[in-house]
Amino acid sequence: MLNYQIVGNKIPFVLVHAWPLSCGMWEHQLQALQSKAMLITPDIPGLGKSPRQKTPSIPAMAQEVAALLDQLEIKGPVVIGGISMGGYVTFEFLRQFPERVRGICLLATRANADTPEIREKRFKTIEFLETHGLEDFFPKILPNLLGKSTLSANPAVAEKVKALIRENSTEGICDTLRAMAGRKDSTELLGKISCPALVVAGDEDGFVTVEESTAMQAKIPGAELRVMKNTGHLLNLEKPQAFEEILSGFLDRL
């Protein structure tokens, strides 16, 4: 069963964290948004305090989220959102459990499956991590996870990200890389989404461009797009107040 945090007692809102972090990345949002929603923040299998999967996969991660909602006796539809890898889980949850979705938040993520080039990079990253470990990995990953404005003006955020990553095992991080590499393409889902949808992008994101997010939003009927300025991939850690204002407004409109 997944490790998780839960606060609040209003509309259930599941937030799925980014790779290679944990639910600890939502600490600020748990405090700021608990008057708006029942926030549920799980650790994805293999990361944080959740156990590894025997066969890591994004579909199995979505099933674990559904099982957590069952455990919490939440039967009605929920808002679900995910950042980066969490967005892949969000798409898969929508694919498998559409009746359980009241709204979705797609945060610094994409619907497309990995290209062969990106898939190859993931397996090269696995090889690097297994050979060199996490500390040597930070110089490679941080410039993609955080925007240049954050890296230059707010080094404390980089230290927070490092601390969250260090809490994970190399094996768990590699599990999630394999799961992402094998995920389905979700592009065909976009035009079928009938619930309210919010897409949020950072204009300094090293992984997902604003252009990609704009194209994705255009394919989702009625979806809203918000672009955060001077912000990289980890939107909620880099600009927490601006991020919370966006999510708060979306919850109000629901």
C-alpha positions in Angstrom: 0.0 0.0 0.0 1.2 3.5 -0.8 2.5 5.8 1.8 0.6 9.1 1.8 -0.3 12.3 3.5 -3.8 13.7 3.8 -5.2 17.0 5.1 -8.5 18.9 4.8 -12.0 17.7 4.4 -13.5 19.2 1.3 -13.3 18.1 -2.4 -10.8 15.2 -2.7 -7.8 16.3 -4.6 -5.0 13.8 -5.3 -1.6 15.3 -6.2 1.0 13.0 -7.6 4.6 14.0 -7.3 7.4 14.4 -9.9 10.3 12.1 -10.6 12.7 11.5 -8.8 11.1 13.1 -5.7 8.4 12.1 -3.2 5.2 13.4 -1.7 7.4 15.7 0.4 7.5 18.1 -2.5 3.8 19.1 -1.7 4.6 20.2 1.9 3.8 23.9 1.1 0.6 23.1 -0.7 -0.7 20.9 2.1 -0.7 23.9 4.3 -1.9 26.5 1.8 -4.7 24.6 0.1 -6.2 22.5 2.9 -9.1 24.9 3.4 -10.0 24.3 -0.3 -9.8 20.6 -0.6 -9.0 17.2 1.0 -5.5 16.9 -0.3 -4.1 13.4 -0.7 -0.4 13.2 -1.7 0.8 9.6 -2.2 4.4 8.4 -2.6 4.6 6.6 -6.0 5.8 3.0 -5.6 9.6 2.8 -5.2 9.9 6.4 -4.1 9.5 8.1 -0.7 8.2 5.5 1.8 6.2 3.4 -0.6 7.5 -0.1 -1.4 8.8 -1.0 -4.8 6.7 -2.8 -7.4 7.8 -6.2 -8.7 7.2 -5.0 -12.2 7.3 -1.2 -12.3 4.7 0.4 -14.6 2.6 3.5 -14.8 -0.6 1.5 -15.1 0.2 -0.3 -11.9 0.9 3.1 -10.2 -2.5 4.3 -11.2 -4.1 1.2 -9.8 -2.2 1.8 -6.5 -3.7 5.3 -6.4 -7.2 3.8 -6.9 -6.6 1.2 -4.1 -5.5 4.1 -1.8 -8.8 5.9 -2.5 -10.6 2.6 -1.7 -8.7 2.3 1.5 -9.7 5.9 2.4 -13.3 5.0 1.5 -13.4 7.8 -1.1 -15.9 6.4 -3.6 -17.0 9.6 -5.4 -15.0 11.3 -8.2 -11.8 13.2 -7.3 -9.7 15.9 -8.8 -6.4 14.4 -9.7 -3.3 16.2 -10.8 0.3 15.3 -11.4 3.6 17.0 -12.1 5.9 15.5 -14.7 5.8 11.7 -14.0 2.8 12.4 -11.8 1.1 13.6 -15.0 1.7 10.2 -16.6 0.0 8.6 -13.6 -2.9 11.1 -14.0 -3.4 10.2 -17.6 -3.4 6.5 -16.7 -5.8 7.0 -13.8 -8.1 8.7 -16.3 -7.8 5.9 -18.8 -8.6 3.2 -16.3 -11.0 4.9 -13.9 -12.8 7.7 -15.9 -15.8 7.5 -13.6 -13.6 8.4 -10.6 -12.4 11.7 -12.1 -14.0 15.1 -11.5 -11.2 17.2 -12.9 -7.6 16.9 -13.9 -4.5 19.1 -13.5 -1.6 18.4 -15.9 1.4 20.1 -14.5 4.7 20.3 -16.5 3.9 17.1 -18.2 3.1 15.7 -21.7 0.7 13.2 -23.2 3.2 11.7 -25.7 5.0 8.5 -25.0 8.8 8.6 -25.0 10.5 8.9 -28.4 13.2 6.3 -29.0 15.8 9.0 -28.2 14.2 9.8 -24.8 13.8 6.2 -24.0 17.5 5.6 -24.7 18.4 8.5 -22.4 16.4 7.0 -19.6 18.3 3.7 -19.8 21.6 5.6 -20.0 20.5 7.4 -16.8 19.8 4.1 -15.1 23.3 2.9 -16.1 24.8 6.1 -14.8 22.9 6.0 -11.5 23.9 2.3 -10.9 27.5 3.1 -11.6 28.0 6.5 -10.0 25.2 7.1 -7.5 23.0 10.1 -6.7 25.6 12.7 -5.8 27.3 12.6 -9.2 23.8 12.8 -10.7 22.8 16.1 -9.3 24.9 18.3 -11.7 23.2 16.6 -14.6 19.6 16.7 -13.4 19.2 19.9 -11.5 19.5 22.3 -14.5 16.5 20.4 -16.1 14.4 20.1 -12.9 14.8 23.8 -11.9 14.6 27.0 -14.0 17.7 29.2 -14.5 16.0 31.9 -12.4 15.5 29.6 -9.5 19.0 28.2 -9.7 20.6 31.7 -9.6 18.3 33.5 -7.2 17.0 30.8 -4.8 19.7 28.1 -4.1 17.7 26.9 -1.1 15.2 25.3 -3.5 18.0 23.3 -5.1 19.0 22.1 -1.7 15.4 21.1 -0.9 15.3 19.1 -4.2 18.5 17.3 -3.4 17.3 16.4 0.1 14.1 15.0 -1.3 15.9 12.9 -3.9 18.4 11.6 -1.3 15.5 10.1 0.6 15.0 7.7 -2.3 16.9 4.6 -3.1 18.8 4.3 -6.4 16.8 1.1 -7.1 13.5 2.9 -6.7 14.6 5.8 -8.9 15.7 3.3 -11.6 12.3 1.5 -11.3 10.4 4.6 -12.1 12.7 5.4 -15.1 11.8 1.9 -16.5 8.1 2.6 -15.8 8.2 5.9 -17.6 10.1 4.4 -20.6 7.4 1.8 -21.0 4.3 3.9 -20.6 1.5 4.2 -23.2 1.0 7.3 -25.4 -2.0 9.2 -24.0 -2.4 11.6 -27.0 -5.6 9.8 -28.0 -7.2 10.6 -24.6 -6.9 14.4 -25.0 -9.9 14.9 -27.3 -12.0 12.6 -25.1 -11.5 14.4 -21.8 -14.9 15.7 -20.7 -14.1 16.9 -17.2 -12.6 20.3 -16.4 -8.9 20.3 -17.2 -6.0 22.6 -16.2 -2.6 22.6 -17.9 0.2 24.5 -16.2 3.7 25.1 -17.7 6.9 26.9 -16.7 8.6 29.1 -19.2 12.0 27.9 -18.1 11.2 24.2 -18.1 14.1 22.1 -19.3 11.9 19.0 -19.9 8.5 20.2 -21.2 8.3 23.3 -23.3 5.5 25.9 -23.3 4.8 25.0 -26.9 4.2 21.4 -26.0 1.8 22.4 -23.2 0.0 24.8 -25.5 -0.5 22.1 -28.1 -1.7 19.6 -25.5 -4.2 22.2 -24.0 -5.6 22.9 -27.5 -6.6 19.3 -27.9 -8.5 19.1 -24.6 -12.0 20.5 -24.9 -12.4 23.6 -22.7 -9.0 23.1 -21.0 -7.3 26.1 -19.4 -3.6 26.9 -19.8 -1.5 28.9 -17.3 2.1 29.7 -17.9 4.3 30.5 -14.9 7.0 33.0 -15.5 10.6 32.5 -14.5 9.8 29.0 -13.5 11.2 25.6 -14.5 9.9 22.0 -14.2 9.2 21.8 -10.5 6.5 24.5 -10.5 5.2 24.2 -7.0 8.7 24.3 -5.4 10.0 27.2 -7.4 7.0 29.5 -7.1 4.7 28.1 -4.5 2.4 31.0 -4.0 1.8 31.6 -7.7 1.2 27.8 -8.1 -1.3 27.7 -5.3 -3.2 30.7 -6.6 -3.6 28.8 -9.9 -4.8 25.6 -8.3 -7.0 27.5 -5.9 -8.8 29.2 -8.8 -9.3 25.9 -10.5 -10.8 24.4 -7.4 -13.1 27.4 -7.0 -14.3 27.0 -10.6 -15.2 23.4 -10.0 
